[in-house]
Amino acid sequence: MKFACSSYSYHDEFEDEMSLEEFFEICSSELEISGVELLDGHLPGDDKETIAEVSDLLSEYDLEIACLSVFYNDFAKGTPEERREDVEVVKTWLDHGDQLGAPVLRAFTGFPGLHDREHDDPQVWTDVATCLQECVDYGETVETTLAVENHNHDGLIRTADDIFHIRSLVNGDLGLVLDLANYIDGKQSIDRTLHLADHVHAAYDDLDEDGSEPNYPYYDESLTALSERGYDDFVTLEYEGEDDDFEAVPQAIEYLRGCL
C-alpha cells in the first residue's frame, strides 16, 4: 500500500498562489510519500503543453500521480443542458488524466438535495446513470479509469447499497474512490465495499494529538483490512481541518503509515 497527499490538503495555500512545484517538493522531501492527488483547479492550465509540463515535474520529483480529481461535477442537476456541461467536463479530464498517466479520475455522481430533488426519485438515478454511461463509454478510449466517490450530505451515493445500485445501472468499468469518511453509516458500508476500491481517501476534519482522526476511529482497522485483501494502490490523505496545514498534514501521514 502506498500513500499520497491530495493538493486539497493545501487548498488555502494554493489560493495564496502556492505552485505545484512547491507542493511536489513538500510531498517528496518533507512527507516522503510517493504519490500525489491533483485537483483540476490546482493545475496551472489544462492545455496539452501545460499537462506535459506537469508530467515532467512529477518525474523530476520522483512522484506518481495517484489520482486526478474533478473538483465538482453534478449529474443530478435539474436540466439536461446543465448535466451535458458536466459530462463534457468529465470527458475532458479523462483525456487529461490519460496524458498525465493517472490511473484514476475521481468524479462525483450528483447531489440531488442541492437541486430540490429527492434521493429516492427513480428519475434522478436514471439521469445520473445516463451521464455516467456516456463517461464510462468514453473512458474506453483512454487508460484512466473513471471512479465515482461515495459522498454523504446531499450526495447520491451515501451507503454501500447506493454504490451497488448505481453500478447496476451502468454497463462497463465504473470504479470507486472509497472515501473512508463519507458514508453515512461509516464502517458498515466501508466493510461492504472494500473489494471495489480503485483508490482510497482518508479524509480529515480534525486531528488528534497522535495524528488520528477522532471522528473516524476505525481508519487503522480499515487500512489493515484493505491490506489484508491485497490492496496495494494509493491511500490519499485529504486534510480539511482548521489546524495549520504544514503541521497537521505530516502528523496525519505519519499516523496513516503507522496503521500498517
Secondary structure, DSSP 8 states (H G I E B T S, - for coil): -EEEEEGGGGHHHHHTT--HHHHHHIIIIIS--SEEEEEGGGSS--SHHHHHHHHHHHHHTT-EEEEEE-S---TT-SSHHHHHHHHHHHHHHHHHHHHHT-SEEEE----GGGGT--TT-HHHHHHHHHHHHHHHHHHTTSSSEEEEE---TT-S--SHHHHHHHHHTS-S--EEEEETT--TTTHHHHHHHGGGEEEEEEEES---TTS--TT-TTHHHHHHHHHHTT--SEEEEEE--SS-HHHHHHHHHHHHHHT-
